Amino acid sequence: MPALLRRIYAARGALDEAQARPRLVQLPPPDGLMGAAAAAGLLADAIAEDRHIVVVGDFDCDGATACALGVRGLRMLGARRVSHAVPNRIVHGYGLSPALVDELAAMEPDLLVTVDHGIACHAGIAAAKARGWQVLVTDHHLPGDTLPPADVIVDPNQPGDAFPGKTLAGVGVMFYVLLALRRLLRERGVFDGDAGEEPDLAVLLDLVAVGTVADLVPLDACNRALVAAGLRRLRAGHGCAGLRALIEVSNRDPARLTAADIGYAIGPRLNAAGRLEDMSLGIECLLTDDARQARGIAATLSEINGERRAVQQQMTDEAELALARVALAGDPPLAVCLHDPQWHPGVVGLVASKLKERLHRPVIAFAPAEPGSDSLRGSARSIPGFHIRDALAAIDARTPGLIERFGGHAMAAGLSLPLARLETFRDAFERVASETLGPELLQAVVLSDGDLAADEFTRGNAEALRDGGPWGQGFPEPQFDGEFEVLGWRVVGERHLKLELGHGHRRLNAIHFGSWDGNPPQGRIRIAYRLEPDDYRGGDAVQLVVVHREPV
């Protein structure tokens, strides 16, 4: 292991190989996850009695991968009657809603299994129970004051659960339920070594990796072990047909696939189906074993993602114009709340994320739940130090009934409320922010692993850093900082700045994506950057990917 990589790991609290590169054998066992054993019993009985199991997914990447994993895993473990369903963002709203339950009645399910949602779906679960169905909730979101009336709940964040893997994504929770189910079936003698070989659930880890990375959950040791194992399968070409096709249409090299490729290329293509269309298409891509069909669906998803980017850019431009008008009257508010009657509800989260990065303030963007509706759907993104779900909970406690529904995490949340209450909510949101956000929290911070010595700008180090992950939330990708002389520059692709930099006796190529503002860079700059192999130039070439630039 290169000395540079050892230094990087140590800075993240990983002081030995086991901490730096956790393996599957280090995973906490499924019997420590509250409800997993009961869920296994519920599923095992349903399989033995040939009941109809319907896996109910969600319309984001985590929900889609969890749904596909649930269907594939249950079939591997002997279930013959397994179907799936997913809410339409505009028609049904979030999660297992009463409207979705009404639609599911035609499928005549015996057991519903929610994935990546359910912990906040009280009304939908009550409606399902009223029809005589069993309900198993698998989720990872934070619960409210009360739990829904499901038969079994598996959520590492529910009260009383001592499971150490609190940051599992929804797909990770469902994977653990399948592990518990396989163990129970083994104890019941279903897998005897003669009549049937015990299924290898590790073949599903490609789905776990993609859903976990795309959902931006912290990559603690548990999640890093799961993601690393899934990446190994994808790099070896052993992923499911749909993920192989998505890698292909994303123009990524599967042998060098990283968590960043999942986050920036594969995840958005799956997410786009749920944002603009129907996530059923994304789940179909993950469930098919026909390579030709997978390539066709992946191409369609890539086209939808292109449409999503165009809609997102237009909405972001409109949001920035609205903020510019606010700025004329003074500084932007501590917490930004935006609404436009023409915005698409599936894209407001991306707009909120873009503005949060630019302003370094919590942002909520609202759009009509459907065209012309007086019901709003909002998506919130926050900054470190301001727990956005707790802020919504505080508003709900102070003004009961103001928010119709809400849920989420520290950094991202969703909510719905009537258009007539938007101004009241905006005032309440800014009030809560003013009580929490001090000047130090409003100052953006760029974290650095320090400077690189002249002899550390090598291809070997760049490849070691690329392959030393998975990097992500809670285990950040290495980036460095230093002062450089600008030896040359040019604009590429209209918005990106290509730089030639001097560092001692070295000349280094660099690129700063989306940074061209019409002003030439200063002659000497300080930058924060990532060191990456330059596969375009090949050989020993490296490239600096600039993440922040300022004059010296």
C-alpha positions in Angstrom: 0.0 0.0 0.0 1.5 3.4 -1.0 2.5 5.7 1.8 0.1 8.3 0.5 -2.8 6.0 0.7 -1.9 4.9 4.3 -1.9 8.6 5.2 -5.3 9.1 3.7 -6.8 6.1 5.5 -5.3 7.2 8.8 -6.8 10.7 8.4 -10.2 9.0 8.2 -9.7 6.9 11.3 -8.7 3.7 9.6 -5.4 2.6 11.1 -5.1 -0.9 9.7 -6.2 -3.0 6.7 -9.4 -4.3 8.3 -10.6 -0.8 9.1 -9.5 0.7 5.8 -10.9 -2.1 3.6 -13.6 -3.9 5.5 -14.7 -7.3 4.1 -18.0 -9.1 4.1 -16.9 -11.4 6.9 -16.7 -8.3 9.2 -20.4 -7.4 8.7 -22.6 -7.5 11.8 -24.9 -10.6 11.7 -28.5 -10.2 10.7 -29.8 -11.5 14.0 -28.7 -8.2 15.6 -31.1 -6.2 13.4 -34.4 -5.7 15.2 -37.3 -7.3 13.4 -35.1 -9.2 11.0 -35.9 -12.6 12.5 -39.6 -11.9 12.7 -39.5 -10.7 9.0 -37.8 -13.9 8.1 -40.5 -15.9 9.7 -43.3 -13.9 8.0 -41.6 -14.4 4.6 -40.7 -18.1 5.2 -44.4 -18.9 6.0 -45.6 -16.9 3.0 -43.2 -18.9 0.7 -44.2 -22.3 2.3 -47.9 -21.5 1.8 -47.4 -20.1 -1.7 -48.9 -16.7 -0.8 -48.7 -13.8 -3.2 -45.9 -11.4 -2.1 -45.8 -7.9 -3.6 -42.6 -5.9 -3.1 -43.5 -2.2 -3.1 -40.6 0.0 -4.2 -39.9 3.7 -4.2 -39.3 6.1 -7.1 -35.6 6.8 -6.4 -32.5 4.7 -7.1 -32.3 3.2 -3.6 -36.0 2.2 -3.8 -35.6 0.8 -7.3 -32.5 -1.3 -6.5 -34.1 -2.5 -3.2 -37.3 -3.5 -5.1 -35.3 -5.5 -7.7 -33.1 -7.0 -5.0 -36.3 -8.1 -3.0 -37.9 -9.7 -6.1 -34.7 -11.4 -7.2 -33.8 -12.5 -3.7 -37.2 -13.9 -2.8 -37.3 -15.9 -6.0 -33.8 -17.3 -5.3 -35.1 -18.4 -1.9 -38.0 -20.3 -3.3 -40.9 -17.8 -3.6 -43.0 -18.6 -6.6 -45.6 -15.8 -6.5 -43.6 -12.6 -6.2 -44.7 -9.4 -7.9 -43.6 -5.8 -7.6 -45.2 -2.3 -7.7 -43.9 1.2 -7.3 -45.8 4.5 -6.7 -46.0 7.1 -9.4 -44.7 10.3 -7.9 -47.6 12.5 -9.3 -50.4 10.0 -9.1 -49.8 8.3 -5.7 -47.4 10.5 -3.9 -44.6 9.1 -1.7 -44.6 5.6 -0.3 -47.4 3.2 0.4 -50.3 5.7 0.3 -54.0 4.8 0.4 -54.3 5.7 -3.3 -51.6 3.1 -4.1 -53.3 0.5 -1.8 -56.5 1.0 -3.8 -54.6 0.3 -7.0 -52.8 -2.8 -5.6 -56.1 -4.4 -4.8 -56.4 -5.7 -8.4 -53.2 -7.7 -7.8 -54.8 -9.5 -4.8 -51.7 -9.6 -2.6 -51.4 -11.5 0.6 -48.2 -9.8 1.9 -46.8 -6.4 1.0 -43.1 -5.8 1.6 -42.2 -2.1 1.5 -38.6 -1.2 0.6 -36.9 2.1 1.3 -40.2 3.5 2.8 -43.0 2.6 5.1 -41.9 3.9 8.4 -44.0 7.1 7.9 -46.8 5.4 5.8 -49.4 5.1 8.6 -52.5 5.7 6.5 -51.4 3.4 3.6 -50.5 0.6 6.0 -53.7 0.9 7.9 -55.6 0.8 4.5 -53.7 -2.4 3.6 -54.4 -4.0 6.9 -58.1 -3.2 6.5 -58.1 -5.3 3.4 -56.7 -8.2 5.3 -53.2 -8.1 3.9 -50.0 -8.6 5.9 -47.5 -5.8 5.8 -43.7 -6.0 6.3 -41.9 -2.7 6.4 -38.2 -2.5 5.5 -36.9 1.0 5.7 -34.0 3.1 6.9 -35.6 6.6 7.4 -36.0 8.1 10.8 -39.4 7.2 12.4 -41.8 9.7 13.8 -43.3 9.7 17.3 -45.4 6.6 16.5 -44.7 3.5 14.4 -47.2 2.4 11.7 -49.5 -0.6 12.3 -47.4 -3.1 10.2 -47.1 -6.8 11.1 -43.3 -6.4 11.2 -41.0 -3.4 11.0 -37.3 -3.7 10.1 -35.6 -0.3 10.3 -32.2 0.1 12.1 -33.3 3.6 13.2 -36.5 2.5 15.1 -36.5 2.9 18.8 -34.7 0.2 20.8 -32.7 -1.2 17.8 -29.0 -1.7 18.9 -27.8 -2.8 15.4 -24.5 -1.0 14.7 -25.2 -0.4 11.0 -27.4 2.6 11.5 -26.6 4.1 8.1 -27.7 1.2 5.9 -29.6 2.3 2.8 -33.0 0.9 2.0 -31.4 -1.7 -0.3 -29.0 -2.7 2.5 -31.9 -3.2 5.0 -33.6 -5.5 2.5 -30.4 -7.4 1.8 -30.1 -8.1 5.6 -33.7 -9.3 5.6 -32.9 -11.8 2.9 -29.8 -12.9 4.9 -32.1 -13.6 7.9 -34.6 -15.4 5.7 -31.9 -17.7 4.2 -30.6 -18.5 7.7 -34.1 -19.4 8.8 -34.8 -21.6 5.7 -31.5 -23.3 6.4 -32.6 -24.1 10.0 -35.9 -25.4 8.7 -34.0 -27.8 6.4 -35.1 -26.3 3.1 -31.5 -26.4 1.9 -30.2 -29.9 2.6 -27.4 -30.0 0.1 -29.1 -32.7 -2.0 -32.6 -31.4 -3.0 -31.4 -27.9 -3.5 -28.2 -25.9 -3.2 -28.3 -22.9 -0.8 -28.5 -19.7 -2.9 -25.5 -17.3 -2.9 -27.0 -13.9 -2.1 -23.7 -12.3 -2.8 -24.8 -12.2 -6.5 -27.2 -9.4 -5.4 -24.4 -7.1 -4.0 -24.2 -5.2 -7.3 -27.7 -3.8 -6.6 -26.7 -3.1 -3.0 -23.7 -1.1 -4.1 -25.6 1.1 -6.6 -28.5 1.8 -4.3 -26.2 2.6 -1.3 -24.0 5.0 -3.2 -26.8 6.7 -5.0 -28.7 7.4 -1.8 -25.7 9.3 -0.3 -25.8 7.5 3.0 -22.6 7.6 5.1 -20.1 4.9 4.1 -19.3 3.5 7.5 -17.5 0.2 7.7 -20.7 -1.8 7.1 -21.6 0.1 4.0 -18.1 0.2 2.7 -17.9 -3.6 2.9 -21.2 -4.0 1.0 -20.3 -1.4 -1.7 -16.8 -2.7 -2.2 -18.1 -6.2 -2.7 -20.7 -5.0 -5.2 -18.1 -2.9 -7.1 -15.9 -6.0 -7.4 -18.7 -7.9 -9.1 -19.4 -5.0 -11.4 -15.8 -4.6 -12.3 -15.6 -8.3 -13.1 -18.6 -8.0 -15.5 -20.8 -10.1 -13.1 -23.5 -7.5 -12.5 -27.1 -8.0 -13.6 -27.8 -7.3 -17.2 -29.5 -3.9 -16.5 -26.5 -2.5 -14.6 -24.1 -3.7 -17.2 -26.2 -1.9 -19.8 -26.3 1.3 -17.8 -22.5 1.2 -17.4 -22.3 0.8 -21.2 -24.6 3.7 -22.1 -22.8 5.9 -19.5 -19.5 5.3 -21.4 -17.8 4.0 -18.3 -15.1 1.3 -18.2 -16.5 -1.4 -16.0 -13.0 -2.7 -15.1 -12.3 0.8 -13.5 -15.7 1.5 -12.1 -15.8 3.6 -9.0 -18.4 4.8 -6.5 -18.2 8.2 -8.2 -19.2 6.6 -11.5 -22.3 5.2 -9.7 -23.1 8.6 -8.2 -22.6 10.7 -11.3 -23.6 8.4 -14.1 -25.5 5.2 -13.2 -27.6 6.4 -10.3 -28.9 9.5 -12.1 -30.0 7.4 -15.1 -32.1 5.2 -12.8 -33.3 8.2 -10.8 -34.4 10.0 -14.0 -37.2 7.4 -14.6 -38.8 8.2 -11.2 -38.3 11.9 -11.6 -39.9 12.5 -15.0 -41.6 9.2 -15.9 -42.4 6.1 -14.0 -39.8 4.2 -12.0 -41.3 0.9 -13.2 -39.1 1.3 -16.2 -36.0 1.5 -14.0 -37.0 -1.6 -12.0 -37.7 -3.4 -15.3 -34.2 -2.7 -16.3 -32.8 -4.2 -13.1 -35.0 -7.3 -13.3 -34.5 -8.4 -16.8 -31.9 -11.1 -17.6 -32.1 -10.4 -21.4 -29.0 -8.4 -22.3 -30.6 -7.0 -25.5 -33.7 -5.9 -23.6 -31.5 -4.3 -20.9 -29.6 -2.3 -23.5 -32.8 -1.0 -25.0 -34.2 0.1 -21.6 -30.9 1.6 -20.6 -30.8 3.7 -23.7 -34.3 4.9 -23.0 -33.3 5.8 -19.4 -30.3 7.7 -20.7 -32.6 9.7 -23.0 -34.9 10.5 -20.1 -31.8 11.6 -18.0 -30.9 14.0 -20.8 -34.4 15.5 -20.6 -34.1 15.6 -16.8 -30.8 17.6 -17.1 -32.5 20.1 -19.4 -35.4 20.6 -17.1 -33.1 20.8 -14.1 -31.0 23.5 -15.8 -34.0 25.6 -16.7 -35.5 25.3 -13.2 -32.1 26.2 -11.6 -31.7 29.2 -13.8 -35.2 30.4 -12.8 -34.4 29.8 -9.1 -31.2 31.8 -9.4 -33.1 34.7 -11.0 -35.6 34.6 -8.2 -32.7 34.7 -5.7 -31.1 37.6 -7.5 -34.3 39.6 -7.0 -34.2 38.8 -3.3 -30.6 39.7 -3.1 -31.4 43.2 -4.4 -33.1 43.8 -1.0 -30.2 42.5 1.0 -28.5 39.2 1.9 -30.4 36.0 1.1 -32.3 34.6 4.1 -30.6 32.0 6.4 -32.9 29.4 5.0 -34.2 29.6 1.4 -37.7 28.5 0.4 -38.6 28.7 -3.3 -41.7 27.9 -5.3 -42.7 28.1 -9.0 -46.1 26.8 -10.3 -44.4 25.6 -13.5 -41.7 23.4 -11.8 -41.6 19.7 -12.0 -42.0 17.9 -8.6 -39.5 15.2 -9.6 -36.7 17.7 -10.1 -37.0 20.1 -7.2 -34.6 18.1 -5.1 -31.8 18.5 -7.6 -32.6 22.3 -7.8 -32.4 22.5 -4.0 -29.1 20.7 -4.0 -27.6 23.0 -6.6 -28.6 26.1 -4.8 -27.6 24.7 -1.4 -24.1 24.2 -2.8 -23.9 27.7 -4.2 -25.4 29.5 -1.2 -24.2 27.2 1.6 -27.6 27.5 3.2 -30.5 25.0 3.7 -32.8 25.2 0.7 -36.3 23.9 0.1 -37.7 23.9 -3.5 -41.5 23.4 -4.0 -43.5 22.4 -7.1 -47.2 21.6 -7.5 -47.9 17.9 -6.8 -49.4 17.8 -10.3 -50.0 20.5 -12.9 -52.5 23.1 -11.6 -52.7 21.5 -8.1 -52.9 23.5 -4.9 -50.9 20.8 -3.1 -47.2 21.4 -3.0 -44.4 18.8 -2.9 -41.1 20.1 -1.4 -37.6 18.7 -1.4 -35.1 20.0 1.1 -31.3 19.9 1.2 -29.2 21.1 4.1 -25.7 21.9 5.3 -23.6 20.4 8.1 -24.9 21.5 11.5 -28.6 21.9 10.5 -30.6 18.7 10.7 -33.3 19.3 8.2 -35.7 16.6 9.3 -35.5 17.8 12.9 -36.2 21.3 11.7 -39.4 20.1 9.9 -40.3 18.2 13.1 -39.9 21.4 15.1 -42.1 23.3 12.7 -44.7 20.5 12.9 -44.7 20.5 16.7 -45.1 24.3 16.9 -47.7 24.6 14.2 -49.6 21.3 14.0 -51.3 20.7 10.7 -49.1 23.2 8.8 -47.2 20.4 7.1 -49.3 17.5 5.7 -46.4 15.0 5.6 -42.7 15.0 6.0 -39.7 12.6 6.4 -36.1 12.2 5.6 -32.6 12.5 7.1 -30.2 15.1 8.5 -29.2 16.4 5.0 -32.2 15.7 2.9 -36.0 15.6 3.4 -39.3 15.8 1.7 -42.6 17.3 2.6 -46.0 18.3 1.3 -48.3 21.2 2.2 -51.1 23.3 0.7 -50.1 26.3 -1.5 -52.1 28.6 0.8 -49.8 27.8 3.7 -46.5 28.3 1.9 -45.9 31.8 3.3 -46.6 30.7 6.8 -44.3 27.8 6.3 -41.5 30.0 4.9 -41.7 32.2 8.0 -41.6 29.2 10.3 -38.6 27.7 8.4 -36.6 30.9 8.6 -37.4 31.2 12.3 -36.1 27.7 13.1 -33.0 28.4 11.0 -32.3 31.7 12.9 -32.3 29.7 16.1 -29.8 27.2 14.9 -27.6 28.7 12.2 -24.7 30.7 13.6 -22.2 32.6 11.4 -19.7 29.7 11.6 -22.2 27.2 10.1 -22.8 29.6 7.2 -19.2 29.5 6.2 -18.5 26.8 3.6 -15.5 24.6 4.4 -13.3 22.8 1.9 -11.6 19.8 3.5 -8.1 18.9 2.3 -5.7 16.1 2.9 -2.9 18.6 2.6 -0.4 19.4 -0.1 1.3 16.8 -2.4 5.1 16.7 -2.7 6.6 17.1 -6.1 7.3 13.3 -6.3 3.8 12.3 -5.3 2.1 13.4 -8.6 2.5 10.0 -10.1 0.2 7.6 -12.0 0.7 5.0 -9.4 -0.6 7.2 -6.6 -3.5 8.4 -8.8 -4.6 4.8 -9.4 -4.1 3.8 -5.8 -6.4 6.7 -4.7 -9.0 5.8 -7.4 -9.1 2.1 -6.3 -8.6 2.7 -2.6 -12.3 3.4 -2.0 -15.2 3.2 -2.1 -15.2 6.9 -1.2 -18.3 8.8 -0.4 -20.3 10.3 2.5 -18.5 9.9 5.8 -15.4 8.5 4.0 -14.6 11.4 1.6 -12.7 11.0 -1.6 -9.1 12.3 -1.1 -8.5 15.8 -2.2 -5.5 18.1 -1.7 -4.6 21.7 -1.9 -1.7 23.9 -2.9 -0.5 26.9 -4.8 0.2 26.7 -8.5 1.3 29.0 -11.3 -1.1 29.3 -14.3 1.0 28.6 -17.4 -2.0 28.4 -19.8 -5.7 28.0 -19.9 -8.7 27.6 -22.3 -12.4 27.1 -22.2 -13.8 23.7 -23.2 -17.4 22.7 -23.6 -18.5 26.4 -23.0 -18.5 26.1 -19.2 -15.3 24.2 -18.2 -11.8 25.6 -17.7 -8.8 23.6 -18.9 -5.6 24.6 -17.1 -1.9 24.0 -17.4 -0.3 24.5 -14.0 3.2 24.8 -12.8 4.3 23.2 -9.5 8.0 23.4 -8.8 9.6 21.9 -11.9 6.5 20.0 -12.9 3.9 21.0 -15.5 0.4 19.5 -14.7 -2.8 19.4 -16.6 -6.0 20.3 -14.7 -9.7 20.9 -15.3 -12.2 22.8 -13.4 -15.7 21.7 -14.4 -18.4 24.3 -14.7 -16.2 27.2 -13.5 -16.0 29.5 -16.5 -17.6 32.8 -15.5 -16.1 34.9 -18.3 -13.1 36.0 -16.2 -9.6 34.7 -16.9 -7.9 32.9 -14.0 -5.2 34.8 -12.0 -1.6 34.1 -12.7 -1.1 32.3 -9.4 -3.9 30.4 -7.8 -4.6 28.2 -4.8 -6.7 25.2 -5.6 -8.3 22.2 -3.9 -8.1 19.2 -6.2 -8.3 15.5 -6.8 -5.4 13.6 -8.3 -6.7 11.2 -11.1 -5.2 9.1 -13.8 -5.5 10.8 -17.2 -6.8 7.9 -19.2 -7.4 10.1 -22.3 -3.6 10.8 -22.6 -2.6 7.4 -21.2 0.9 6.4 -20.2 2.0 8.0 -16.9 -0.2 11.0 -17.4 -2.2 12.4 -14.4 -4.8 15.1 -14.2 -5.8 17.5 -11.4 -9.6 17.8 -11.1 -10.1 21.2 -9.4 -13.0 21.4 -6.9 -12.2 24.9 -5.6 -10.1 27.8 -6.9 -9.1 31.1 -5.5 -6.4 33.7 -6.3 -3.3 33.9 -4.2 
